[in-house]
Amino acid sequence: MAILSLACFLIIGGGKEVRLIVFDLDGTLVDSFPGIRVGLNLALSDLGLRHRDLAWVRRHVGRGASRLIAAAAGEDGDHDALMAAFRLHYSEVLTDTTPPYPGVGGALATLAADHILAIASNKPLSWVERLVDHLGWRGLMASVVGPETTGSHKPDPAMIEAILEQTGCTIGEALLVGDMPVDAETGGNADIPVLGVATGSCPADDLLAAGCVDVISGVPALPRWLESFNRKR
């Protein structure tokens, strides 16, 4: 299946080497799920609601904080109050509970030597920027965008389109890297290929079924994958 997907990638890319790599953040570059769970459960405690486990958080993260809060509060819950409490508590624990996956920093530095790098996240932009600065990645990124940048969330392709405009790259030069089906859907809507990372958010088979051209174990495997891909071009 991966061979067929790579063949489709060759057609989509028109024979060009990848110049722009757009990364999802949560579950792709950083392990944000434990920290989100901490912030969410503190907020749920404030409102006297039941806590959510890590597996539940993994299933509900990816389409923006409002979707997460709506699912946690339920139809009859006070969404606004829970959102306010979550923003407060998660902001307090954000940098201390969101480590990069092992080897990601080194891989980004390697990739930045020959590629333009960017981040497109459904996380509020202020949090994305705090994490990027905290992890020392600001100088590696040509563009960092979030929902506030375009007024929309993935799978709407607007964030990808904004990055293409900011960097001067074309869709034939771009690759999106993400860990969830919403990333595959975003790439499809933007007409760029998506490489899945099987970091635990979603099984590899589900990522391929969602439309990813291939799946790797994580971002540290990306430089070697790109070398192999470019040889096939």
VOFIGU-382491 format. One record per atom (N, C-alpha, C): residue in three letters; z, x, y. Coordinates in pm, whole numbers, padded with zeros to 5 digits, always signed. Last residue first. Layout:
// VOFIGU-382491
ALAZXY;...
This chain:
// VOFIGU-382491
ARG-00744+01226+01018;ARG-00831+01174+01122;ARG-00963+01250+01124;LYS-00585+01360+00845;LYS-00671+01256+00787;LYS-00770+01201+00889;ARG-00439+01516+01013;ARG-00534+01584+00925;ARG-00632+01485+00865;ASN-00275+01322+01127;ASN-00381+01381+01210;ASN-00483+01458+01126;PHE-00100+01270+00912;PHE-00188+01166+00964;PHE-00306+01228+01040;SER+00037+01512+00889;SER-00043+01462+00777;SER-00143+01359+00825;GLU+00161+01521+01139;GLU+00073+01629+01097;GLU-00019+01583+00986;LEU+00317+01289+01126;LEU+00207+01297+01222;LEU+00110+01408+01187;TRP+00503+01363+00932;TRP+00414+01250+00907;TRP+00294+01256+01001;ARG+00636+01569+01064;ARG+00555+01601+00946;ARG+00458+01488+00914;PRO+00762+01416+01274;PRO+00669+01527+01301;PRO+00580+01562+01183;LEU+00920+01214+01126;LEU+00800+01180+01202;LEU+00709+01299+01232;ALA+01161+01259+01009;ALA+01042+01276+00924;ALA+00912+01255+01001;PRO+01346+01190+01205;PRO+01328+01331+01172;PRO+01207+01359+01082;VAL+01334+00900+01198;VAL+01259+00974+01299;VAL+01245+01123+01267;GLY+01314+00807+00846;GLY+01377+00812+00977;GLY+01295+00898+01070;SER+01152+00762+00628;SER+01296+00749+00611;SER+01370+00745+00744;ILE+00865+00554+00703;ILE+00930+00682+00677;ILE+01080+00661+00674;VAL+00584+00355+00632;VAL+00730+00359+00652;VAL+00780+00498+00616;ASP+00290+00218+00785;ASP+00355+00304+00687;ASP+00504+00300+00719;VAL+00214+00017+00949;VAL+00108+00090+00881;VAL+00163+00181+00773;CYS+00372-00303+00941;CYS+00380-00160+00969;CYS+00273-00086+00889;GLY+00371-00572+00874;GLY+00253-00516+00938;GLY+00262-00371+00976;ALA+00555-00689+00713;ALA+00550-00737+00851;ALA+00433-00679+00928;ALA+00532-00544+00482;ALA+00485-00682+00479;ALA+00471-00738+00620;LEU+00660-00312+00568;LEU+00517-00308+00536;LEU+00458-00449+00536;LEU+00918-00415+00596;LEU+00849-00358+00712;LEU+00699-00351+00688;ASP+00976-00489+00335;ASP+00970-00593+00438;ASP+00898-00542+00563;ASP+00978-00240+00208;ASP+00878-00340+00169;ASP+00864-00449+00273;ALA+01202-00117+00331;ALA+01068-00066+00355;ALA+00961-00169+00319;PRO+01450-00341+00468;PRO+01388-00268+00357;PRO+01245-00227+00389;CYS+01623-00282+00771;CYS+01526-00366+00701;CYS+01464-00284+00587;SER+01822-00110+00849;SER+01813-00240+00914;SER+01727-00337+00833;GLY+01797+00134+00730;GLY+01896+00043+00676;GLY+01893-00095+00739;THR+01590+00286+00814;THR+01724+00337+00842;THR+01834+00245+00791;ALA+01295+00330+00780;ALA+01386+00260+00689;ALA+01526+00316+00702;VAL+01066+00268+01027;VAL+01168+00362+00982;VAL+01271+00284+00902;GLY+00712+00212+01058;GLY+00847+00167+01033;GLY+00939+00281+00993;LEU+00477+00228+01307;LEU+00533+00302+01195;LEU+00678+00258+01177;VAL+00214+00033+01422;VAL+00359+00050+01418;VAL+00398+00124+01291;PRO-00072+00038+01645;PRO-00008+00047+01513;PRO+00141+00074+01525;ILE-00146-00208+01896;ILE-00121-00069+01859;ILE-00051-00067+01723;ASP-00177-00462+02007;ASP-00292-00396+01945;ASP-00272-00247+01924;ALA+00038-00606+02085;ALA-00013-00508+02181;ALA-00136-00434+02130;ASN+00090-00758+01862;ASN+00057-00828+01987;ASN-00002-00735+02092;GLY+00153-00552+01683;GLY+00038-00638+01659;GLY-00007-00710+01785;GLY+00387-00456+01802;GLY+00269-00372+01793;GLY+00143-00452+01770;THR+00550-00682+01762;THR+00520-00635+01897;THR+00394-00549+01898;GLU+00567-00690+01485;GLU+00505-00803+01556;GLU+00465-00761+01698;ALA+00707-00456+01441;ALA+00573-00471+01385;ALA+00497-00582+01456;ASP+00943-00529+01569;ASP+00865-00416+01620;ASP+00722-00422+01569;VAL+01033-00734+01411;VAL+00998-00766+01549;VAL+00918-00653+01613;PRO+01101-00603+01170;PRO+00975-00678+01178;PRO+00936-00715+01320;MET+01242-00279+01262;MET+01251-00420+01232;MET+01114-00488+01238;ASP+01234-00019+01357;ASP+01304-00043+01230;ASP+01306-00188+01186;GLY+00955+00173+01495;GLY+01068+00082+01497;GLY+01120+00050+01360;VAL+00719+00308+01705;VAL+00807+00340+01593;VAL+00929+00250+01600;LEU+00383+00289+01797;LEU+00516+00234+01814;LEU+00596+00262+01688;LEU+00139+00489+01944;LEU+00207+00454+01820;LEU+00344+00401+01856;ALA-00174+00534+02115;ALA-00033+00497+02109;ALA+00012+00461+01968;GLU-00438+00562+02168;GLU-00360+00686+02163;GLU-00213+00661+02134;GLY-00547+00315+02193;GLY-00594+00398+02084;GLY-00519+00528+02068;ILE-00442+00220+02428;ILE-00387+00168+02304;ILE-00430+00252+02184;THR-00397+00505+02649;THR-00469+00388+02600;THR-00407+00341+02469;CYS-00188+00618+02925;CYS-00242+00626+02789;CYS-00314+00497+02752;GLY-00049+00627+03161;GLY-00192+00648+03165;GLY-00256+00662+03028;THR+00216+00565+03180;THR+00181+00696+03124;THR+00032+00727+03131;GLN+00224+00309+03288;GLN+00303+00416+03350;GLN+00258+00554+03304;GLU+00060+00164+03110;GLU+00021+00178+03250;GLU+00094+00295+03316;LEU+00210+00186+02876;LEU+00072+00236+02880;LEU+00027+00259+03023;ILE+00442+00052+02960;ILE+00448+00194+02927;ILE+00309+00256+02930;ALA+00344-00208+02991;ALA+00400-00138+03106;ALA+00405+00012+03082;GLU+00271-00267+02729;GLU+00167-00260+02831;GLU+00216-00187+02955;ILE+00523-00276+02615;ILE+00427-00175+02571;ILE+00318-00158+02675;MET+00626-00498+02749;MET+00691-00367+02763;MET+00597-00254+02722;ALA+00452-00707+02668;ALA+00455-00664+02807;ALA+00520-00527+02826;PRO+00423-00830+02422;PRO+00373-00693+02435;PRO+00389-00634+02575;ASP+00694-00994+02270;ASP+00599-00997+02380;ASP+00553-00853+02405;PRO+00896-00977+02074;PRO+00763-00923+02045;PRO+00657-00943+02154;LYS+01058-00807+02341;LYS+00972-00796+02223;LYS+01000-00919+02135;HIS+01106-01010+02635;HIS+01157-00934+02522;HIS+01046-00913+02419;SER+01058-00997+02994;SER+01032-01050+02861;SER+01092-00957+02755;GLY+01054-00874+03239;GLY+01096-01014+03233;GLY+01072-01077+03098;THR+01004-00606+03255;THR+00888-00697+03250;THR+00925-00844+03253;THR+01252-00486+03288;THR+01132-00421+03340;THR+01016-00518+03353;GLU+01442-00623+03149;GLU+01439-00641+03294;GLU+01312-00580+03357;PRO+01408-00531+02886;PRO+01366-00666+02923;PRO+01354-00688+03073;GLY+01307-00186+02943;GLY+01386-00290+02878;GLY+01338-00425+02925;VAL+01195+00155+02918;VAL+01183+00018+02966;VAL+01269-00076+02882;VAL+01122+00468+03014;VAL+01227+00395+02945;VAL+01226+00253+03001;SER+00897+00740+02995;SER+00921+00602+03036;SER+01032+00543+02951;ALA+00906+00996+02909;ALA+00820+00968+03024;ALA+00846+00829+03079;MET+01181+01175+02794;MET+01116+01045+02799;MET+01033+01029+02927;LEU+01324+01406+02808;LEU+01223+01397+02703;LEU+01136+01272+02715;GLY+01517+01378+02999;GLY+01408+01470+03027;GLY+01297+01467+02924;ARG+01696+01203+02868;ARG+01621+01158+02984;ARG+01499+01247+03010;TRP+01865+01271+02662;TRP+01724+01251+02629;TRP+01638+01217+02750;GLY+02142+01292+02646;GLY+02065+01404+02698;GLY+01916+01393+02674;LEU+02305+01086+02582;LEU+02254+01166+02471;LEU+02168+01283+02516;HIS+02347+00969+02832;HIS+02461+01023+02757;HIS+02416+01118+02646;ASP+02089+00879+02896;ASP+02152+00984+02976;ASP+02266+01050+02900;VAL+02056+00684+02697;VAL+01958+00793+02710;VAL+02019+00909+02788;LEU+02273+00515+02757;LEU+02267+00588+02630;LEU+02171+00706+02637;ARG+02202+00421+03011;ARG+02330+00490+02990;ARG+02326+00573+02863;GLU+01960+00293+02952;GLU+01960+00411+03038;GLU+02090+00490+03025;VAL+02052+00081+02793;VAL+01956+00178+02740;VAL+01961+00307+02821;TRP+02210-00054+02978;TRP+02272+00007+02860;TRP+02181+00112+02798;SER+02018-00139+03160;SER+02128-00054+03207;SER+02198+00015+03090;LEU+01851-00307+03005;LEU+01803-00176+03050;LEU+01917-00085+03096;PRO+01966-00463+02711;PRO+01963-00459+02857;PRO+01937-00317+02907;LYS+01741-00419+02433;LYS+01876-00403+02488;LYS+01867-00408+02642;ASN+01489-00404+02345;ASN+01534-00536+02386;ASN+01677-00535+02439;SER+01303-00116+02451;SER+01416-00178+02382;SER+01443-00317+02435;ALA+01111+00157+02431;ALA+01099+00015+02465;ALA+01204-00059+02384;ILE+01063+00485+02542;ILE+01151+00392+02472;ILE+01125+00252+02524;ALA+00838+00764+02488;ALA+00890+00652+02566;ALA+00982+00567+02478;LEU+00658+01073+02517;LEU+00756+00988+02450;LEU+00806+00880+02545;ILE+00368+01246+02451;ILE+00438+01170+02554;ILE+00530+01072+02482;HIS+00364+01557+02268;HIS+00339+01414+02283;HIS+00412+01360+02405;ASP+00442+01815+02229;ASP+00299+01785+02214;ASP+00264+01639+02237;ALA+00713+01829+02278;ALA+00632+01946+02311;ALA+00483+01914+02310;ALA+00830+01605+02175;ALA+00802+01607+02319;ALA+00718+01726+02360;LEU+00881+01670+01909;LEU+00771+01580+01940;LEU+00731+01587+02087;THR+01110+01833+01939;THR+00988+01884+01877;THR+00867+01801+01916;ALA+01289+01651+02052;ALA+01253+01773+02126;ALA+01125+01834+02071;LEU+01305+01465+01844;LEU+01250+01425+01974;LEU+01207+01546+02056;ALA+01429+01621+01648;ALA+01294+01568+01625;ALA+01229+01527+01756;GLY+01679+01670+01763;GLY+01587+01781+01737;GLY+01445+01735+01717;GLY+01779+01403+01768;GLY+01765+01482+01890;GLY+01666+01596+01873;VAL+01784+01331+01493;VAL+01694+01264+01586;VAL+01672+01346+01712;GLY+01969+01436+01315;GLY+01840+01502+01330;GLY+01747+01442+01433;PRO+02131+01131+01242;PRO+02124+01277+01222;PRO+01982+01329+01237;TYR+02108+00893+01510;TYR+02097+00924+01368;TYR+02082+01077+01352;PRO+02348+00903+01776;PRO+02210+00915+01727;PRO+02212+00935+01576;PRO+02617+00661+01805;PRO+02565+00796+01781;PRO+02417+00795+01746;THR+02798+00469+01967;THR+02654+00463+01943;THR+02598+00603+01923;THR+03055+00459+02065;THR+03030+00398+01934;THR+02883+00393+01897;ASP+03071+00562+02318;ASP+03158+00620+02215;ASP+03126+00570+02075;THR+02903+00410+02476;THR+02866+00549+02449;THR+02949+00610+02336;LEU+03032+00140+02457;LEU+02891+00172+02432;LEU+02867+00316+02391;VAL+03271+00030+02519;VAL+03266+00113+02397;VAL+03128+00171+02372;GLU+03230-00113+02754;GLU+03343-00021+02747;GLU+03333+00075+02629;SER+03019-00280+02694;SER+02998-00176+02794;SER+03109-00070+02788;TYR+03147-00454+02522;TYR+03049-00360+02468;TYR+03020-00248+02566;HIS+03317-00597+02698;HIS+03372-00514+02591;HIS+03272-00412+02538;LEU+03131-00719+02881;LEU+03246-00641+02926;LEU+03292-00544+02817;ARG+02951-00853+02715;ARG+02901-00751+02808;ARG+03015-00660+02855;PHE+03130-01031+02588;PHE+03060-00928+02512;PHE+03010-00817+02603;ALA+03209-01195+02799;ALA+03309-01115+02729;ALA+03243-01002+02650;ALA+02962-01310+02866;ALA+03036-01234+02966;ALA+03138-01143+02900;MET+02899-01441+02624;MET+02812-01335+02675;MET+02887-01248+02776;LEU+03103-01629+02611;LEU+03096-01525+02509;LEU+03007-01410+02556;ALA+03042-01784+02834;ALA+03171-01715+02828;ALA+03167-01602+02726;ASP+02788-01881+02761;ASP+02805-01802+02883;ASP+02934-01722+02879;HIS+02835-02027+02526;HIS+02749-01909+02524;HIS+02773-01820+02645;ASP+03069-02176+02371;ASP+03044-02146+02513;ASP+02967-02015+02520;GLY+02940-02365+02089;GLY+03019-02262+02153;GLY+02980-02242+02299;ASP+02781-02534+01946;ASP+02882-02596+02031;ASP+02966-02493+02106;GLU+02609-02368+01799;GLU+02553-02468+01889;GLU+02655-02521+01989;GLY+02737-02027+01802;GLY+02702-02154+01741;GLY+02657-02255+01845;ALA+02807-01769+01872;ALA+02883-01879+01930;ALA+02857-02011+01859;ALA+02621-01611+01732;ALA+02765-01591+01711;ALA+02847-01709+01760;ALA+02375-01701+01828;ALA+02404-01712+01685;ALA+02553-01700+01659;ALA+02403-01641+02098;ALA+02380-01779+02058;ALA+02414-01799+01910;ILE+02425-01362+02086;ILE+02538-01442+02133;ILE+02523-01587+02091;LEU+02166-01291+01995;LEU+02286-01250+01921;LEU+02404-01341+01957;ARG+02007-01390+02200;ARG+01991-01443+02064;ARG+02114-01412+01980;SER+02096-01231+02413;SER+02113-01377+02420;SER+02099-01441+02283;ALA+02020-00970+02348;ALA+02161-01007+02343;ALA+02181-01158+02344;GLY+01727-00935+02137;GLY+01795-00950+02264;GLY+01936-01003+02250;ARG+01638-00905+01882;ARG+01560-00991+01971;ARG+01633-01022+02102;GLY+01816-00737+01753;GLY+01674-00701+01756;GLY+01592-00784+01852;VAL+02065-00860+01530;VAL+02028-00772+01640;VAL+01877-00749+01637;HIS+02114-01001+01300;HIS+02095-01077+01423;HIS+02062-00992+01546;ARG+02159-00834+01085;ARG+02057-00939+01071;ARG+02022-01004+01205;ARG+02366-00672+01175;ARG+02236-00612+01148;ARG+02126-00719+01141;VAL+02574-00864+01182;VAL+02525-00804+01306;VAL+02386-00744+01285;TRP+02610-00908+00907;TRP+02569-01018+00994;TRP+02509-00964+01124;ALA+02700-00657+00828;ALA+02574-00709+00773;ALA+02521-00823+00859;LEU+02945-00639+00961;LEU+02836-00551+01000;LEU+02702-00602+00948;ASP+03079-00971+01038;ASP+03077-00841+00971;ASP+02951-00764+01008;ARG+03250-01131+01304;ARG+03128-01116+01225;ARG+03128-00978+01162;HIS+03539-01348+01355;HIS+03466-01221+01364;HIS+03342-01224+01275;ARG+03571-01670+01508;ARG+03580-01581+01394;ARG+03492-01458+01412;LEU+03725-01716+01834;LEU+03621-01741+01733;LEU+03628-01637+01623;GLY+03876-01695+02066;GLY+03935-01756+01947;GLY+03836-01790+01840;LEU+03773-01554+02272;LEU+03745-01698+02272;LEU+03801-01769+02148;ASP+03853-01297+02213;ASP+03889-01354+02343;ASP+03874-01506+02345;SER+03722-01258+01970;SER+03868-01271+01972;SER+03915-01335+02102;LEU+03462-01224+02061;LEU+03494-01341+01979;LEU+03644-01366+01975;ALA+03494-00975+02188;ALA+03459-01094+02266;ALA+03491-01222+02190;LEU+03547-00816+01968;LEU+03646-00823+02075;LEU+03621-00948+02161;ASN+03308-00855+01832;ASN+03431-00908+01774;ASN+03545-00912+01875;LEU+03123-00725+02005;LEU+03110-00867+01975;LEU+03241-00924+01923;GLY+03211-00458+02002;GLY+03208-00534+02126;GLY+03203-00684+02103;VAL+03183-00402+01723;VAL+03312-00388+01791;VAL+03315-00473+01918;ARG+02907-00448+01686;ARG+03005-00529+01614;ARG+03142-00522+01681;ILE+02803-00249+01844;ILE+02775-00389+01880;ILE+02875-00480+01811;GLY+02893-00029+01695;GLY+02942-00052+01830;GLY+02918-00193+01877;PRO+02747-00059+01452;PRO+02894-00062+01453;PRO+02951-00090+01592;PHE+02470-00046+01554;PHE+02527-00166+01495;PHE+02680-00167+01490;SER+02341+00178+01646;SER+02414+00098+01743;SER+02493-00017+01682;ASP+02238+00463+01588;ASP+02306+00367+01501;ASP+02397+00282+01590;VAL+01919+00540+01737;VAL+02066+00541+01737;VAL+02119+00435+01642;LEU+01650+00513+01682;LEU+01699+00642+01732;LEU+01850+00652+01720;THR+01666+00267+01532;THR+01555+00361+01519;THR+01598+00501+01561;GLY+01881+00112+01591;GLY+01839+00117+01452;GLY+01723+00211+01426;ASP+01770+00074+01918;ASP+01873+00036+01820;ASP+01817+00037+01678;LEU+01494+00153+02017;LEU+01619+00228+02030;LEU+01718+00195+01918;ASP+01146+00224+01953;ASP+01256+00129+01964;ASP+01384+00212+01972;PHE+00926+00451+02112;PHE+01035+00427+02018;PHE+01114+00302+02053;VAL+00600+00548+02128;VAL+00697+00457+02186;VAL+00801+00424+02081;ILE+00406+00818+02186;ILE+00494+00761+02085;ILE+00600+00678+02156;LEU+00080+00914+02261;LEU+00199+00845+02310;LEU+00277+00787+02193;ARG-00114+01032+02099;ARG-00071+01101+02220;ARG+00061+01046+02272;VAL-00262+01069+01791;VAL-00155+01003+01863;VAL-00112+01090+01982;GLU-00617+01119+01802;GLU-00483+01160+01763;GLU-00380+01086+01848;LYS-00869+00877+01731;LYS-00794+00959+01824;LYS-00661+01000+01764;GLY-01001+00696+01568;GLY-01019+00838+01542;GLY-00943+00930+01634;GLY-00926+00437+01631;GLY-01058+00483+01672;GLY-01077+00632+01655;GLY-00695+00310+01557;GLY-00686+00418+01654;GLY-00820+00475+01696;ILE-00784+00126+01366;ILE-00723+00079+01490;ILE-00728+00188+01596;ILE-00873+00297+01160;ILE-00967+00207+01226;ILE-00913+00164+01362;LEU-00638+00426+01091;LEU-00753+00505+01133;LEU-00853+00419+01210;PHE-00485+00209+01008;PHE-00442+00285+01126;PHE-00560+00367+01179;CYS-00610+00142+00771;CYS-00617+00048+00883;CYS-00581+00118+01013;ALA-00529+00365+00627;ALA-00672+00343+00651;ALA-00692+00246+00767;LEU-00258+00317+00614;LEU-00304+00432+00691;LEU-00454+00420+00720;SER-00260+00096+00443;SER-00211+00082+00579;SER-00260+00195+00667;LEU-00352+00208+00207;LEU-00432+00107+00273;LEU-00390+00091+00418;ILE-00134+00375+00160;ILE-00267+00433+00178;ILE-00358+00333+00248;ALA+00077+00196+00124;ALA+00080+00284+00240;ALA-00057+00344+00267;MET+00000+00083-00121;MET+00000+00000+00000;MET+00000+00086+00126;
